[in-house]
Amino acid sequence: MNASLERFYRQFTEQYGTVSQVLDAIADKSFRLFIPTPASEDQPGTIERIKKTLPHIANVVRKPYVTLRTDMTQVRAERAGVLSPAGIRATISDGRIWKRRGDEVRPEYVYATTHEDDCNSYENRLVKTLIDRLIRFMRVPLRTAKESIPSLYAAYFQLSHLNKLDFMKFMRTDTFQQAKAQTYEDFAALLQLKTRIGTFRQSNFYKTMDKYPAFTGSPELTNLLTHNEDYRRCAELWNFLDTLGADAPTTGEAQSRNAYAMFIFFGMLNAYLGLGFTLKNDPPILISERAVRIPAATVENDDFTVDVWLPQDECMQLTVRAKETKRKEKYRVYLVRDTEIEPQPDADFYVSLYPTPYSDIASCVVPNNLNSQQDLTAIAKTTVLTFASPHSVYGNYCLVCGSTEVSDNHGGVTCETCGARYNFLTPDKLWLHHFRILR
């Protein structure tokens, strides 16, 4: 799970029994929607423990413990040197290698004894697999450290599709105040550490051991792991990583989906409150070990009531009702937790944990981005967008694209050119509820 998203999810405790309590806590900043990426998610001392073990890994890589392996191999008789007693016995007993030549029967091949160093030991497989494990382990603190340093492209995921003047219209320069020198120093130190571990993969030891099966399970004490300091320190680091659960996520897939759903739910409610809406009902928050569930919440202003509902963790439904005309519009917001967006035929908007394609209806919304609340506010504003404009003009002329190819049926205007749809709440005020800009 995204480290900041997980920290957001941890905020749900029994002290928050209703939606209004969470919204009040968001207002006084005791419950946070924006959580900067922590510099590291590791327990204190983990990185230092790895650093102290690296010299011992380097000693093993440079001079591993090897055993002398003795094998019998067939060589042609004329190329063989002195045969050992075991080689003579093996040659005599193998009738397949004896050939008749004239009146004599001689061996065509003989069994010669060979000796070679063998690295394929229990302890060496442990060290080789430990190197791979450390590379995987370092990805998490590296990623979190890097994400904690803001940049233009990280803060504004669709920056590459905007020109400089477009960008200047909405840029928040205070986004970069969260960057601290220590954050970069931590990232640089972690990067250097990962590079040092990566050099082990270029060694002859690693390339040799890569041919053998990886070590699995937990280390069992052997003479070498007990009495050789280098191997013992490697085994101790392996056991230490086991205690951290370094290779396993702290939350499951279902909890991760639920965490993102709760983040979008309260972010959307907070967006409507920022637009001047107030909470009409106060549904309870049902907290269990597996998930957080909330019935539909309703907000209202002078013109609209809006139901915000999560029928499932993958999709949010917004139901907007105009108080004056009783007209109702529904919007479906799909919550995407994959790097790719799978198109849905009934989707009005997509919000994603990852950078999204450039479109009118997709946005990357994450708890560790200061601009994500602006993205949710933009979606909320799009559903309740009103203009002071006369029916006599915009009942005949499209507010969006300027086309005169419009149809007006009981105050509901549809543009045949761009597909925009809007309704007049009063003769001088309209509600633009469906439109596109990109073409």
Buried (B, 14 or more C-beta within 10 A) or exposed (E): BBBBBBBBBEBBEEEBEBBBBBBBBBEEEEBBBBBBBBBBBBEEEBBEBBEEBBEBBBBBBEEBBBEEEEEBEBBEBEEBEEBEEEBEEBBEEBEEBEEEEEEEEEBEBBBBBEEEEEBBBEBBBBBBBBBBBBBEBBEBBBBBBBBBBBEEEBBBBBBEEBEEEEEEEEBEEEBEEBBEEEBBEBBEBBBEBBEBBEEBBEBEBBEBBEEBEEBEEEBEEBEBBEEBEBBBBBBBBBEBBEEEEBEEEEBEEEBBBBBBBBBBBBBBBBBBBBBEBEBEBEBEBEBEEEBBBBEEBBBBBEBBBBBBBBEEBBBBBBBBBBEBBEBEBEBBBBBBBEEEBEEEEEBBBBBBBBBBEEBEBBBBBBBBBBBBBBBBBEBBBBBBEBEEBEBEEBBEBBBBBEEEEBEBEEBBBBBEEBEBBBBBBEEEBBBBBBBEEEE
